[in-house]
């Protein structure tokens, strides 16, 4: 009897333990399920509304540039999902973004080149306090625009190009052919404004401006793009365009950062200038021998329009590189006192030149020029010399950092800093020539074929 009673107690204890373990297991899964559901409900209660303001595929790269705007609504956004479709096939991409309410970003997508996608959709990916991500529903869908080499705004070749082929449904007097031999059936001297990108197309007495594809009278001032020009960046395009082209013979690839774009609000020549918002906007090109000047003469000149004073901001810089963090290349900036400064380093005993002077006016176009003429380095503001150093000798330091426009990028130390807020136009780098050696009248027109 005693043994039976003990066995009964043990059995009861074991049953109780089994019940407790079962309850614990059930509770574990219930707690996880309830927690996940609560987080998903919290994510679902947020309102992150994304709108697509533009979506374009460019024929010369095949890349899709999509501009997304976030409207008012609470919620932490960690990523966006981009879905491309042609009605039958689809391809999706996820991109990390930092977007608060009313922010906007530009994203570049490299889609499958075998599929001609016709529409793009965007959906937010929400992140909760615990770090979990939830994909929400699509908030906007837009048709994709196609822009090819043949199309230039306000030009005679006012047709749409898809891929490398122009459509055949061009209205008279246009002829749609392959991009390689695209022609206009009238000449630009008789037509409104431009001359397209597919040939001269200008009547006698007119020449085609290679930088903006506009027909101009031959006697009009139009020079500056010659054998010494190794980099030329100008604007004069359409509002909000994000196409940036080096129109020199070197054709350096220009990378867009932030929301840098062409803007009609301010322009020095033509219809637009390049706008930088002072926060994350800048343009860049990788390191090149074209701005390693060695012992050669050189000229750097540009127009700029500053929208803030008493703040240091960089117009142009070839910066510290990761491989050479101790020695900068060159940079041009506006300091906290609204003076211009230019810094250049050489390879002889750490010698450098530092030029400073001038006074930058708020919301005013200025022309700044840096020139090396033998051993003399000079800086001009609006055609007037403001500082010089006649003792700069030897070979300029060959830094490996990239060329940045609108920011300073110290790759080896602190990274990006002192973004420029305002407009820049007609940025030209010339190697092997000192274009001015005394005070001069700044250019009165855009640079183009001489």
Helices and strands as residue ranges (DSSP letters): H 2-45, E 50-58, E 64-70, E 77-85, E 90-96, E 104-109, E 119-127, E 133-143, E 145-147, E 161-162, E 165-166, E 174-175, G 179-181, E 183-184, G 188-190, E 206-209, E 214-217, E 224-225, E 229-233, E 255-257, E 261-263, E 273-277, E 282-285, G 289-291, E 298-306, E 313-318, E 330-334, E 340-345, E 352-357, E 365-373, E 376-381, E 384-389, E 403-405, E 408-410, E 415-417, E 421-431, E 448-449
